[in-house]
Amino acid sequence: MSRLHALTVLALAVPLGSCGQGIDAPPAPDLQPLLQAYANPTAVVGSAIMGAPPEGAGVADEIEEAAKEIEDSEIFEEILAVIKDVQEELDDSTAKTCSGGANNGSTCIDNEDCPDGTCVATGLVFDATCSGGDDAGEACDVGDDMACPGGGTCGGGVTIPSPTGSIQVNYICPGFDQKQFEDGYDAEPDSANGSIDLWMTLDSGGIGRVVWGTAAKCLYLVPIIGGSDCETSGCYEASYDGGVALDLGEDVPPGQDIDQLLVTFLIEGTIGLKLVEADECMMPDACTSSEFRINQSFRVTLAVESGLEILVDLADPALSETFNYFFLGTQQGIRDANGVFGCRLEESRCFDESGTLFSW
């Protein structure tokens, strides 16, 4: 499924170019206190925290519910996919030349074009066109090695060296059309499916580590785990409406694989899920739906399957008493002020190598 047709860079915020006009970006959220809470948990966890009321605070049930909604909705994948689309657009619009070697100063796509030299980015190019070839006069991307077939070259336009500033991005969500998983699907974006609107900073053409914005009733399909479409395994009709902020862990240079990054999310909004079986809910009980209000921080790495870490915030003021609960494959555990130990929510207990530490 192509996603780029639904992606629009709405605005470039000053000071992207030295003389260009732009808009003022809203200030990026300060996520450093959140990151510090992950690094330095302060709570000491026991049965009084994990157990059900009235004996306990009921946190175990809250963790289980939040983890299920996050994993089933895959809202993190939907948002990161938008960021990866922007990265692809930026890479395609980045001019590169050989530094050193036999082709010093020549345009290039990668280091293979620069024997004994390096292919380096020289800036973003907007409104480039093909000169010569089959697509003469047509718009092109200077970073696309397939641009301007038939011997043409992609150039011209406006070049912004080492762009630094912000961009605002609007993504129209794909909705519930099950054909979106078919090869070649390229339906016209429909605003009725909602949107994801994000702000990102740029530094020398790369994406800054903090991304923030909102989702406005974003509708999308999530194949059930193990499936690639709705027909073979069923789908969730998912939605998210609310705010989002995330930290990519580092500034992301052109070409960086975002799937390998540990990404910290903070979301506050409403997740909606409706299970659509392969029979398209022809039986009365084939579909179930739910809405879940969420105000939660969590961490994921897309390349690590079944990996999720949830920050549990116990006290007021916020982040004054926290611990981390993690899921990694079949393993679960807690990292609190005393260290790391294993847990099993389904067994209502936590343990270390010596045996059960506490249960609830």
C-alpha positions, 0 to 999 in steps of 0.5 A: 500500500502506498502511503505517500499520496496521503502525506502533505508537508503543510508548512516550513517554519523559519529559519529553514532558509536564510531569506525564506518566509515561513511560519512560527512552530509551536514549542516542542514539548520537554520530554526530558523529565519523562526520559529521566523517569524511565532511567531512574525509577523511584517506586518500590513495587509490592503486592500493595501496588499491584493487587486489586482493591481494596487491598491493593492499588489495582495497578496490575490490571491497569498495566494489562489493559493498557498493554493490550490496547497499545499492542492491538491498536498499533497506534505507535506503528501508524505514527512512526509510519508517517515519520518514515514517510517524511524521512523518505520524502526528505531523502528524495529531495536531498541533493548530494555530491561527491566529496573527494575521489575521481568524481569530486563535485559530481552529483551522486545517489550513494557512495558507489557513485564516488570512487575513492570519495564519499557521497554527501548531502548538500541541501534540500531541493524544492521544485526540481524538474527534468532536463531532457529525457522522456520526462523533460519539464516534469517535476522530479526528486533529486534524490531519486535514482529513477528520476528523468528516464531516457537520459535526462537529469533532475535539477534546478529549483530552489536549494536550501543548504543545511536546512534547519527549522521545522515542518508541519505534516498532515497525513490523511489516514487510510480508513477501513477499506480492506483493499488497502492491503492489495498491491498497487492500491492508491485510492484518493485520500478521504478526509472523512478518515481523519488525520495525523498532524505532526510537527518535526524539527530539521537539522541539516536535513535530518529529523530532530529527536522530538516529534509532536502533534495530534490525531483527529479521529484517525481511522485505520485497519490493523491485521490480527497478529500473524496476518497480512490482510483482513481476509486471511486473519481478520482485522481490528478497525482501529481509531485514535483521537488525541495528542501525541509526543515522542522522542526518537532517542537521537536526531535522525540523519538521512538514511537512518533506520528508524525501525532500530530506534528505541522510541519513547511515546506519550499519548493522551486520547481515546483508542477505539477498537472493533474486531472484524472477523474474516467473515466480515461480522455476518454472525451476531457475535463475530465483532466486538468494539470498545473505546479506551481512554489512555494517558500513557507513556510507553517505549517500543522498538519496531525491529524488536517483535513483542517488545513494549515498556510501560512507564507506571506513574503512581503519584501526584505530582506526575513522575514523582513515583514511577516504575517500568513494566516491560514485555519482551517476547514471552518475558515480563518484568519490573524495573523499580528503585530496587532493581529488575525482577520478573513478573507474570501478570497472568499468574499474579506474581513477581519473582527472582532467581530465588523464587516468588517475591510477592503475589496478589 
